[in-house]
Amino acid sequence: MKSIAIIGGGLAGMEAAARLSRMGFSVTLIEGKDKLGGKLLQWHTLFPARRSAAEVLDILNKQVKLGVNILLNARVESIEKNDDGFALVLNNNRMITAHAVLLATGFDIFDASKKKEYGYGIYDNVITSVDLERIFNEGSIRTAQGKTPKKIGFIHCEGSHYEKIQNPYCSKLCCITGVNQAIGLKEMIPDSEIYMFYMNLCLFGRHYEKLYKEAQEKHHIQFIHGRLSEAFENSHNTVMIKIENTLMGESLKMNLDMLVLLVGIQPSQGIARILNDLDVENDADGFVKQIDNQLAPGKTTAPGVFAIGTVTGPKTIEETISEARAVTIEIADYLHNKVASRILMNESYFI
Ligand SMILES: Cc1cc2nc3c(=O)[nH]c(=O)nc-3n(C[C@H](O)[C@H](O)[C@H](O)COP(=O)(O)OP(=O)(O)OC[C@H]3O[C@@H](n4cnc5c(N)ncnc54)[C@H](O)[C@@H]3O)c2cc1C
């Protein structure tokens, strides 16, 4: 039986594992943490449909448990390529062999404390969108002084479009995450005032515009085009921000009970060794390179090695799941050595 080792048990790895197993392959899913689910374990209500993350995870968990060999708390120490495929050595000295490897190791969150001028990690009432998801999961929100925040500001693009630290790209998930979270806050604290400060609004997906309109028309959330130039804590422990309103050509000062930084996503730092062992190249922005992301989804520069989900760039759940399903066909083609692929595609695609 042909076998596949999948590294990373977030939703990309879970979905691909379940599908490949149902196609009759022997699948081992290797997850570094003690639970499957990846970042979804941290999220509360998902855009665009505003359904619960726990519900999505529950469905994926049920599917993956059927026939997939799941290894938790497992770390790949080294990988060797041989004539038959790959030999992976894990942290407990266990060895796994596979005919193909699928990378689904996801992304890292931008560390907001790197941008000191916004005060994350310095001022008590400056938090990130990831912290806010935890707060939603806990079910109540308080400032560091124990009060219900009534005036809350969101700053878009924290750590994205940021050449200084080599994150020049748009993380594309943060704007809609902000809209989704602002609605969540309004539902939690109906008499709160919420302000979104943005330079670019990237609301590219289906139903995103609807959510954006709902935020403005139903919840009276205010969107202000402007760049945050300064944030500092004043004597009442509120956060004073100075915004350059680039459309009106004026600056604005505002006192907030809480400031939320919409943090971007960046390439996973913990997989350099694996990529090196597998001879997989990265793109210029540091995400894993696909040889052709339109015509050969998930194929990396190394024969027999595939990559899906956010390990190859910012992606929504919908995109990640679609890609996970698409790659199963690429992997099946590779393992069955289908002649049709050679005819339809340039020879170099069939590696
Ligand atoms: C704040 C925020 C909110 C979001 N909300 C939404 C939303 O509402 N709707 C939506 O569509 N999208 C949302 N997203 C995007 C969503 O989180 C991603 O689409 C999704 O997590 C991608 O899944 P993944 O499997 O590619 O990566 P991940 O979720 O990062 O999973 C990767 C997995 O690989 C494991 N791993 C990593 N390295 C190794 C290794 N070396 N060995 C073994 N295991 C390893 C990790 O432990 C993890 O379990 C949000 C993103 C952010 C930042």
The ligand as a Gaussian input file, in Angstrom:
#p B3LYP/6-31G(d) Opt

LIG

0 1
 C       -6.517000      35.940000      14.496000
 C       -6.923000      35.010000      13.353000
 C       -8.258000      34.653000      13.210000
 C       -8.648000      33.843000      12.132000
 N       -9.981000      33.584000      11.967000
 C      -10.393000      32.940000      10.849000
 C      -11.793000      32.814000      10.556000
 O      -12.641000      33.256000      11.325000
 N      -12.152000      32.216000       9.364000
 C      -11.215000      31.752000       8.462000
 O      -11.582000      31.284000       7.380000
 N       -9.870000      31.845000       8.751000
 C       -9.452000      32.403000       9.900000
 N       -8.113000      32.519000      10.162000
 C       -7.157000      31.775000       9.304000
 C       -7.037000      30.315000       9.817000
 O       -6.493000      30.327000      11.133000
 C       -6.156000      29.500000       8.861000
 O       -6.806000      29.439000       7.597000
 C       -5.948000      28.067000       9.356000
 O       -5.468000      28.042000      10.676000
 C       -4.932000      27.380000       8.442000
 O       -4.726000      26.049000       8.892000
 P       -3.328000      25.322000       8.695000
 O       -3.597000      23.887000       8.973000
 O       -2.730000      25.699000       7.391000
 O       -2.343000      25.931000       9.798000
 P       -2.349000      25.923000      11.404000
 O       -3.696000      26.189000      11.924000
 O       -1.235000      26.857000      11.781000
 O       -1.922000      24.424000      11.786000
 C       -0.609000      23.960000      11.628000
 C       -0.380000      22.769000      12.534000
 O        0.919000      22.222000      12.283000
 C        1.550000      21.918000      13.515000
 N        3.006000      21.978000      13.307000
 C        3.761000      23.052000      12.972000
 N        5.063000      22.690000      12.830000
 C        5.113000      21.355000      13.084000
 C        6.182000      20.402000      13.084000
 N        7.436000      20.756000      12.799000
 N        5.880000      19.119000      13.400000
 C        4.615000      18.731000      13.701000
 N        3.563000      19.598000      13.701000
 C        3.821000      20.881000      13.389000
 C        1.042000      22.993000      14.468000
 O        1.178000      22.591000      15.822000
 C       -0.430000      23.110000      14.021000
 O       -1.228000      22.154000      14.687000
 C       -7.681000      33.335000      11.217000
 C       -6.329000      33.676000      11.386000
 C       -5.949000      34.518000      12.423000
 C       -4.509000      34.906000      12.556000

